[in-house]
Amino acid sequence: MDNDSSKTPEERTINVRVITSSGHYPQHGHEKVPVTEPVKAILARAAEKLVIVDTSQWVANVNGSPIEVSQTYAQLGLHGEVKIDWGRSEGGGG
């Protein structure tokens, strides 16, 4: 068993999945990332993999609440497994 409490903040990880109207990233399961990584890093990887061109009006939510993507998972108090819902702030057209 992996005990994150004995690790330094730089060594701790979180399992993250991004959900968009264009698909999920990663396609299956979660990506393990450092808790010190800003959320925007996985969103950039998701946008590239899912070929999403313009996310300038998109908002990221966790458990129905918007999050500041320039902050790290640790700063946001996120841990364990996290699902980020990412899409247009107003539900957008299409």
Secondary structure as UniProt FT lines:
FT   HELIX           4..6
FT   TURN            9..11
FT   STRAND          13..20
FT   TURN            21..22
FT   STRAND          23..25
FT   STRAND          31..34
FT   TURN            35..36
FT   HELIX           39..49
FT   TURN            50..51
FT   TURN            56..57
FT   STRAND          58..62
FT   TURN            63..64
FT   STRAND          65..66
FT   TURN            69..70
FT   HELIX           73..76
FT   STRAND          81..88
FT   TURN            89..90
//
